[in-house]
Amino acid sequence: MIVTVTLNAALHVAYTTGDASADDVTPISRPGYRAGGRGVTVARVLRAFGHDVLAAGLAGGACGELIIQDLARSGVPTAFTMIRGESRRFFRFADPDNDGPALRFSEPGPYITTEELGRFAGDYRRLLTGAAAVVLCGSLPDGLPADTYGSLVTYAAEAGVPVILDAGGDELKHAVGHGPDLVVAESSAAEAGSGGFGAALIRLGAAAAAVAVGGQVLAVTPDGEWTAGLEATGDEEAGACFPLARGALVAGLVPGQLLGWSWPDRLRHALALAAGGAGSWTTAPDGAEERDRVDLAAYERLLDAVRVDPPA
């Protein structure tokens, strides 16, 4: 079983809007709800490919209940630790035809108490007993110390469970020294030049790193570096997929990490998903699409378009 952990899960709330009326009141649709957060996306994509997955993390209030219900409709089992605060929401307002720009708003995450963190730590350590791997994803809500991911990496290492860490900023800085098996991160072109950022993650303690830079991914390991990107295919849709969908990219790297695929195969699979093969997970939710479906035709087409350059 693959356990995904989303400590700052979100509820995406989508509305379609009508034309403004004479009294300046704009009609909107009933809301569409969708569970969000990168760990949640990872769980959905892995489940769609038939992997045994469990979504865990923190959730609270009515929004937390809707997050759990939405995942259940997707066939994703959950083991969230419930908190007193309300899980955050993202709002999206768009016209019915999606012709114009959508308006997006976000709430801050809930404050997590020491008692809630302690309960989650106990739940997490129990989940490690049956886990084949753990995927730690995304930002930390208020109240959690910056080294939270570092502690979770250590607990997993003590249980002999490999860890894929998807984080940035202080969360990544504090966790990488605890030895995650794979770090997935983003970087600017300047930082990632010549593998500098990925190589730094290896020196700091990561066993391997996959750094997304725009539409490319640089994989760095102690044995070498690989750069992967999409070749020009003349397909305008492929060009519109960048930047890569981070959650789908992480999900695409998990199977190869567990099964020992070569790095070129891992990168082909992950980029084909992140560039559009994961279908609706690469676009903002609008409540009307077939959300829990991998676009296999797009995936196979993009798989052939991924170019992996071997170590120099």
N, C-alpha and C positions, 0 to 999 in steps of 0.2 A: 504494500500500500504506500502511495506517495502522499505525504501530508503537506498541504500548502498552508502557510501562516500569513494572515492579513491582519495586522494590528490596528490599522486605520481604515477599516472597511467603510464603504460608502453606498448610499442608495441614490441611484441616478433616477431623476424624475423628469420626464419629457412631456412637453405640451406642443401641440400644433396651434397656431394662432390664426384668427380670421382677420378681416379688414376692420380697421378702426371705425366705430360708429359715430354718429353726429355728436353724441355727448362725450366723446373721447374715451369711451370704455371699449376695450378690445376684447372680443370673445375668444376664449381658448377652449381646447378640448378637455376631456377628462384626462387625468394624468396616466402615463405609462410608467411602470416601475421596473427597475432592473438593478440587480446587485452588482456593485462595482468594487474597484480596487485591484491592483495588479495580481495579487495572490488569487483572487476570485477568478480573474481571467485565465490564469494558468490552470486552475482546477477545471474550468469549463473546457478548455482546449484539450487537455489531457484526457478528460472523460470522453470527449467526442472521438478520440482515437482509441478508445477502449481500455485505457489504463484504469487501474483500481486507485481511486483518489479520494481524499478526505479533506474538506476545507475547514480550517480552524482559524482561531484568532479571537478578536474582541468584537462584540456587538451589543447594542443596548437600545432600549425603548421600542416604540412602534416601528421606527426605521429598521432596527435590528431584526425584528420579527419579519418584516417584509423582505429583508436580505435573505434570511434563512428560507422563507417560503419560495422566493424566486429560484434559489439554488435547488430546492427540492423539485421544482417543476422541470429543471434541467437534468434531473437524475444525479445531482452531485450531493452526496451525504455530507453532513456538517457536524462539527463538534466545537462550536463557538463558546467561549466563556462569556457569560452575560455580565454586563456592567450596568451601573445605575444611570449613567449619562446616555444621551441620545446619539446614535451613530450619525455621522455627518451626511449631508445631502448635496448633490450637484443638480442644478436645474438647467434645463435646456428648452428654449422657446424657438420654434422654427415654423415657417409657413408650410402648408400642406404639401407643396411640391418641392420643398427644399431648394428653391431657386435663390433665395436671398441668404445673407449671413445669419447664422443662428446666434441668439443671445445666450450666454452661459453665465451662471452664477454658482458660487460655492460657499458652503458654510465651513467654519472651523470645526476641527474634530473635537470629541469630548475630552474632558480631563479624566485621566485614569488615576485612581487612588492606589496607595501602596497595598492595601488589602486586595484590590482587584488584580493587581499585578501578581501578587503572591498566589491567588487562586489560579490564574492563568498558568503560572510556572508549574504548579502541581499538575494541572490538566495536560500541559505540554509534555512533561516527563512521562506521564502515563501513556500518551499517544506514541511516544518513541518506541515502546515495547514491540509494537507490531508494524513499525514503519520500515520501508525499504529505502526511503530518502525523505528529506525535509527541504521544502522550498520556502525561504524567508523573503518576503517581498514588501517593498514600498516604504512610505514614510512612517514616522512614529507619532502618535497623538500626544497632546500635552500631558505632562505628568510622568511620562516614561523617561528614564535616564538615557543618555546617548549611547551608553554601552549595553543597552538591552539586547541587541542582536548578538553582541559578543558573548553574553551569558548563554543565549539560546544555542549558539554554535558550540560552545563548550559542553553543554548538556548533551547535545547530539553526539559529539565526538566521544564522550564518556560511554554512551550507549552503543557506539559502533555504527552510527547512522550517518551516511554522507549528507552534506549540506550544500545546497545551491543558494547563494546569497545574492539578492537583487536589491541594491541600496545605493545611496549616494551621501555626500556631505559628511557630517559628523558621525552618522550611523555607520557608514562604511569605514570611516577612519578608525573607529573604536572596535569594529568587529573583525577586520581583516587579519589582525594579529592573532586571533584565536584559531586560525587555520581552516577556513572554509574550503571545501573541495573545489568549488567553482564560484567565482565572483562574476556577476553580470553588471556592467556599469555603462554609463554614457560619458562621452568626453568631447571636447572641441577638437577640431582638426589639429590645432597647434599642440595641445596637450598629448594627443595620441600619436603624433609624428614619430616614426621609427619605433613604434611600440613602447614609447616612454612611459605612458600611464599604465599600460598593462604590465610592463616589466617591473614597475614600482610596486604594483599589487603583489606580484610574485615575491619580491624581496621582503615585503612586509608580512608575508605569511600565507597568502592564497596558494593553493596547489595549481590552479589554472585560472585564467581570466578571459572573458569575452567582452570586448569594449566596442560599443556601437558608436559610430561616428557618421552622422547623417544616414546615408543609405548603405553604408558598409559596416562590416564587423571584423575587428582584428582579434584573433585568438592568440593568446600568449601562454606558453607552457615552458617548463624547464627544458623541454626537448626541442623547442622551435616555435615559430610564429607562422600563422596563416592569415591571409586577408581575403575576405569574401564579399562579393557584391553582385548586383544584377547586370548582365550584359544587355546592351541595347537590342530590343527585339522588334522595334517599330510599333509596339503595342502601347498606346497612350495610357491605358489603365495601369500598366506596370510602372510607368514613370510617375503616376499620381500617387503611388503607394508610400512614398517617402515623406517624412522620416519613418523608419520602421516602427511597427506597433510593438512596444516594449514587452507587454504581457505575453503576446504570441511568440516573441523571440525567446523569452525565458522558457516557455512551455516547450518550444522546439528543441531546446538544448538538453532538457531533462532526460529523455529516453537514451540518448547517446551516452550521457554521463553514467547512467545505470548499467547499460549493456556493453559499454566499452567500444563503441563505434570509433572509427577513425575520425580525426578532426575534420577532414574534408566532408565526410558524410554528415557529421553533426551540423556543420555550417550550412550545407545544402538544405537539409530538412528545416532548420530553424529560419533561414532567410525566406524560403518558399512560404512558410506560414506567416512570418512577420510582414512580408511585402504584399499580402493579399490572400494567401491560401487559407487563412483562418476566417475568411468571409466576414461576417458581420462584426467580429471582434475587433476588426481594424477600423471600424467607423463608429461614430457616436450613436448611442441607442435612440431610436425614435418610436419604439413600441409596436411597429408594424411589420418589421422584417422577420424572417425565420432566423431567430437569434442563435439557436443552438445547433448550428449546422456548419461543418467544415466544407468549404467550396473545393471539392476534390479536383474539379477540372482546372480551376485556377492554380491550385497547389501543384498539380502535375506539370502544367505549362511553365510555372515559375521555377519549378525544380530544375528543368532543363536549361533555364536562363541564368542560374547561379554559377558564377565563375569563382573558383577558389585558387588563389595563387599560393604555391608552396613556399616554404622557407627559402630565402635567398642563399 
